[in-house]
Amino acid sequence: MRRQAIVADVQRAEPELVGRLDEVTCALAELAGVLEQEEDLGRVLQRSVDQVTSAVPGADMASVSVLRGDGKGAETVASSTERVGAIESDQYAAGEGPCLEAARTGRVVRIGVEEARERWPKFARSARAARVGSCLSVPLAIDEKFAGSLNLYSEQRHGFGDFDVALLRLYVTAACAAIANARRYVEARRLAGQLAAALDSRAVIDQARGMLMERRGISAEEAFGELARESQNTNTKLREIAAREIENLHRRRGK
């Protein structure tokens, strides 16, 4: 009978669980679309916060905390409401709390505010003042320069179950991979732009050097030296000096 009751409970819960999984899947699909259009990581993280607040039923508030370079301090870079601010600023000031614990250790932290009173008293006081009953923090690790946590807050004492943890870990794993790929794409595009600009500058400089060599009967090294000295003396980029020299030489030829 006990087994039959458990099976019945699972069957009753299944539509809800599937629905919640669908919400997370849709959120990930939407995030992928955002990444194709947005380059700013802050806006992407804010969108993630808004998505998980809607996708996880027990989540009344959400935020993203990011560790500073020294690993000691942190800051909130995205949040669904200003109510999160006091809870997290007190954690950062104390140097401890669920957000920091998840970010530093790489482990999921799920805790009720009453349970946290002895371990993290400042967090517990701030959470109670903000009418928060429980917290779920999942580590974020996008690349070697970015470590933090995605944090959910519930007004209920036991707002997050095992399924919520699994859903959030699924979302975070996929989101981190997508964001990391997007950042690598943006970086590659930036470097490609720099390379193209460098090649363009080199072509202009080479043209100016060749024209000087022809007009004055000097060597390639002497022509480049003239351009470099003019750049240094006038505190002007070498490419601009070269472009100006080309324009002047063309003007002289036209006369």
Phi, psi and omega in degrees: 000320180299316180297319180296323179294320179296315179300318180296319179298317180297317181296322179292324184279340188303314180302321180294316181296317178297319179298318179293322177296320178298321180297317179294319179298317178295321179298319179294320178297319179294320179298320178300320178294321179297318183296333179287340184250333186253141175251343184277120184296325181300318180291324179294317179295323177296320178296322179298317179300314180297322182293311185290332176297324179279326187279332181257113188304321183283352185277114175267335180213158178209160179202168171236124175256141180234130177289143174284172184301325181282351179079356183267311181266176179204170176212155177269119184257350177201142178204154182274344181200155179292343179300334180291330188307308183295321180300315186277326178296325177291324175298315182295320180295321181280341181076019181202157181148172184298322180297311181293323180299314180294317182294320185281323186264341184076016180246150177289137177240121176234119187208145173275150183298321179295323177294332186274358186301317181279322184285314182227077186299320181293320176298315182299317180296314180295320181295316179297320179297330179268009179063036178260135181254337181203163185219146175227118180240128179242132182296144175245129177220089184280315175203187185294344181262354188228114174225136181189206181210149171259123190241131176246139178237136179238145176283349178273152181293326178233069188280346186229127178258184181299323181293324177296320178299314180298317179298314183292323178295321177299313180299312183296317180299312180292319181295318180299317179296317181294317181293318179299317178296320179295320180293321178295322178296315180298318180295318179297321179293323178295315180295322178297321177296318179296319179296316180298319179295320180295318179294321178296317178297317180299319180296318180294316180296317179297322180295315179297319179297316179298320181292323177293318179300316182291317185287321186255353180067040181246169181282167178298320181294319180292321179296316179295322179300319178298315179297317182295319179295320178296320178297317182289317183293327183259359182055046182238144180302144182301323180297321180293321177298316180297316180297320179295320180295319178299315180298317180295318181294320176296322180294319179296320181293329182285342182284000000 
